[in-house]
Amino acid sequence: MKRILAGTAAVAVMSLAACNSSPREQAADNIEANAERVADNLEEAADNAPTEAAEDRLENRADAARERSEEHTSELQSQRTIA
């Protein structure tokens, strides 16, 4: 029972922390989370690719998705710092 209560309290604290995020921070978090999901899906597809070349292409696309996410996230964070 104490573990359930502690887990619920932790979730509540994280939810409140998310509510206090600025719209830019929320956007950065959403971009990063979406890019991670896209990259994970591409890597999953790479694992099931019929050829080595197809696997390499999909892995490169996954890497590119993660890099774009990092660029967008840093851009939004730098705008937040300026504002």
C-alpha atoms as one frame of an Amber mdcrd trajectory, in Angstrom:
protein
   0.000   0.000   0.000   2.854   2.393   0.832   4.483   1.674  -2.535   1.265
   2.460  -4.368   0.881   5.693  -2.423   4.507   6.653  -3.080   4.114   5.867
  -6.783   0.944   7.918  -6.997   2.624  10.822  -5.221   5.562  10.679  -7.634
   3.226  10.762 -10.630   1.332  13.690  -9.134   4.544  15.661  -8.582   5.708
  15.002 -12.152   2.307  16.079 -13.475   2.488  19.321 -11.548   6.000  19.949
 -12.783   4.795  19.503 -16.350   1.993  22.002 -15.754   4.508  24.643 -14.736
   6.407  24.323 -18.018   6.223  27.187 -20.440   4.634  26.575 -23.832   8.110
  26.592 -25.407   9.341  23.951 -22.967   6.280  21.827 -23.647   6.808  22.217
 -27.393  10.463  21.214 -27.039   9.478  18.179 -24.977   6.820  17.199 -27.530
   9.232  17.544 -30.451  11.833  15.456 -28.676   9.346  12.748 -27.659   7.871
  12.552 -31.160  11.291  12.327 -32.801  12.284   9.558 -30.401   9.147   7.590
 -31.327   9.830   8.091 -35.038  13.480   7.045 -34.629  12.497   4.006 -32.552
  10.012   2.948 -35.243  12.640   3.369 -37.949  15.115   1.271 -35.986  12.470
  -1.402 -35.473  11.853  -1.416 -39.220  15.629  -1.637 -39.785  15.754  -4.753
 -37.627  13.171  -6.315 -39.941  14.653  -5.025 -43.213  15.130  -7.637 -45.924
  18.581  -6.413 -46.982  21.625  -4.886 -45.325  21.315  -1.797 -47.543  17.716
  -1.247 -46.478  18.714  -1.697 -42.842  21.486   0.908 -43.214  19.114   3.403
 -44.871  16.553   3.040 -42.096  19.177   3.385 -39.375  20.524   6.529 -41.063
  17.004   7.972 -41.170  16.601   7.200 -37.456  19.871   8.993 -36.681  18.800
  11.984 -38.787  15.449  12.183 -36.967  17.234  12.287 -33.614  19.665  14.962
 -34.823  16.824  17.164 -36.119  15.059  16.778 -32.794  18.155  17.867 -30.891
  18.535  20.902 -33.169  14.906  21.954 -32.727  15.034  21.392 -28.985  18.201
  23.470 -28.587  16.742  26.208 -30.760  13.607  26.393 -28.617  15.685  26.353
 -25.439  17.909  29.172 -26.673  14.824  31.226 -27.578  13.509  30.609 -24.067
  16.768  31.874 -22.590  16.649  35.016 -24.723  12.987  35.734 -23.969
